[in-house]
Amino acid sequence: MERYQQADPAAPGALVRALTPTLLRFFRNQPASRAHADDLVQETWMRIHRVRHTYRPGEPVLPWVYAIARRVRIDGYRRKRRIESYETAVDVLPDCPERPDCHHPLPQFDALVVALPESQREVVTMLKVRGLSLEEVARATSSTVGAVKQKAHRAYQRLRKLLEVSPESAP
Amino acid sequence: MDCIEMDRILIGTDDVEHLPIRAKDHLAGCQRCREFLTMLREAQRSETTPPEFVQHLEERMLEGLRPVQPMRQHYLFLGFAAVVVSVVGIAVLRIGAFALVAMSPFQTAAVLCALAGAAVLLADSVVRQMVPGSKHHVEPKILPFLILASLLILILLLFQFHHERHFWRNAWRCMQPGASIGMVAAVPFWYLLRQGAVLSPRVTGVSTGVLAGLVGASVLEIHCANLSAAHIVVSHLGLPLLGSVVGYAIGLGVELMERRAFGQKRD
């Protein structure tokens, strides 16, 4: 990241290759941003590029990146909701007509996490998908470690209940 | 050990190798926890990214890549502090410090220390909000209201209620210069905010609005010799509250503009 701030031409590539897969997963875990995950990843990198001077050398990179990604997701979600409110439903359309993988069942974690409230889903995704620490999640969400712990604990309780009733866990 | 305690451990780590022995023992005997752990670990699989997508991103980021100077948080904090001190100082010099004569030394010390402390906490919070991924000791959306509530309690403890004949007229007369001073402080605050990356304009707008309102309230606390608790609460503390509303509205406007720009880019 520091080399990126110093305009080392090799730095953007290294950053993009290291972080894009997890950013994609972060957006695909959220039902509201799943369909536009590629666009959102692109927008995240453009914002990172614009505000790269706000990264402080020596500080952890991941909370900084995820804080920006989180904002992009919120903006994308609100915009999508606004557009949907103007749209008129004319017929029942298939969910994703062209994609060959759309009728495959989601992996278990993704399928269960969708049922969580937004704030809990975000915390669990950051903790488990990218393996951020509690402190890093707190930084990325402008929150405190205590609040993150509480959300994660509630999310786990809910996930356990959902896991018990999910058909895949049935004997 | 029960499953709830197991959850607390799993929030920190789901690597079986790093689990404490009692957690491993519980895991060996609990089918539910084993299934839960498997599900959590499944989350870590990585997403495949098409190489041409990565290539495209790299190319876009290399366009116009120039060195940047990392932002210095301390300088920004000093910038906010300098604005607060200079605006309060100049305003008090111009309109006078009559309240310092009317208040007891204890009241003066308590009120000024509380206002200074509140301004420091808010300026620090605003600066942290300008740097993504900063550590917050108190959530930024709660802090302004905690500060306002604390100041309200302090005023109610320090001052007494007196009957006033023209309460609203006096309050309005007092608020007008206070609001103008707050607006004067808000202009350099806006310039300072533009140096960072504000991710939640509404939350930052509220914090900055309360800070600008506190500048006005501080001047009134030093200037206004009306020591009735009701007057101080309404016309002096009303300023940071008003500032929070204005800050929220400005933040909302900024958010809407950013969202529109984001949408246009995507379309």
Interface residues (C-beta under 8 A of the other chain):
Chain A: Q5 Q6 A7 P9 P12 G13 V16 R17 T20 P21 T22 L24 R25 R28 H36 D38 D39 V41 Q42 E43 W45 M46 R47 H49 R50 V51 R52 H53 T54 Y55 R56 P57 E59 P60 L62 P63 W64 V65 Y66 A67 I68 R70 R71 V72 D75 G76 R78 R79 R82 P107 Q108 F109 D110 L112 V113 V124 T125 L127 K128 V129 G131 L134 E135 A138 R139 A140 S142 S143 T144 A147 K149 A152 H153 Y156 Q157 L159 R160 L163 E164 S169
Chain B: C3 I4 D7 R8 L10 I11 G12 D14 R32 E35 F36 M39 L40 E42 A43 Q44 R45 S46 E47 T48 T49 F53 V54 H56 L57 E58 R60 M61 L62 L65 R66 P67 V68 Q69 P70 M71 Q73 Q129 M130 V131 P132 G133 S134 K135 H136 H137 V138 E139 P140 G196 A197 L199 S200 V203 E255 E258 R259 F262 G263 K265 R266
